[in-house]
């Protein structure tokens, strides 16, 4: 552990705003960047920024998803400027029309160069830079480090989430992107993750969300009314062969999984409780009043319902700024305005995320104060404590 960090307390300022420590972490550990549903069709890409670099994931024509640095080898222009889009057959730079093979990023054609340029020694340094990308049951994870080969986290994730997620067939391109958005916020990314790891703030700050869930759902409560709701849900899940037992961070520090009951009568995560899509997904034959939720260290959380998947990730841009990405994934055959309306599907998490942005910006401002000192975690904030210990351990 770091000298000035105390277990059971939030981070000291020396850790919260340490950019070098953040970079060490993302060079060591695998982080979440989406699902195959985010780039469902061949040729589709999704960009993202981490620190001062831009990258994109790309669904190759061979069906494999890869990650590239968003930089042309000619004069370093960005290859893609849009958040999301599609290439037809080549990756083409709009600056001088240099082009690259869509499957592996190797140089295809160097505009205005001699015909034999591709066979030259100089051309060997003109392929696109790549990142390590690995799939776990259709979920996409990256790591920046060039020399790291440790896949312990990936193996643990595969073992833990496999029984829960395999029935969704995410790896088989049966899903597509219904809607996505990203927001750059003036908040330290660690404060965003700590905020996500507890729901003690929900009663006051997420009144809309608590129309769907009991306020005891996410804090390990033993409230009798909640236990009654949960036990009723367990009987329903078991009758449908849906695994439900929580697998927590304390058994494997990179992953947590849990199934939560929605309030009675709610078929999906919508404010009115009505289904978000008429096309069911995965193992579901009818609408279940519950969510299957995953949390991944260092940067993500995902919620599966009967009819769609909501993914969330956060990545640091600087000491006091980060980007938050959210996407809603539906069955590939679902048609907008017929099977689903994106506004109805996205309202709950868009509203909840906006409420959290305000809190995280406030926490960042407070951490920047000359009077700041680490605060003690309550028993109900155990996942915050786990995240802090995890981060300090792997970022040193």
Beta strands, then each sheet from edge to edge (+ up, - down):
strand 1: 31-35
strand 2: 44-50
strand 3: 53-59
strand 4: 65-69
strand 5: 84-86
strand 6: 90-92
strand 7: 99-101
strand 8: 107-109
strand 9: 130-136
strand 10: 139-143
strand 11: 175-185
strand 12: 255-261
strand 13: 290-296
strand 14: 300-304
strand 15: 309-318
strand 16: 321-331
sheet 1: 1+ 10- 9+ 4- 3+ 2- 5+
sheet 2: 6+ 7- 8+
sheet 3: 11+ 16- 15+ 14- 13+ 12-
end
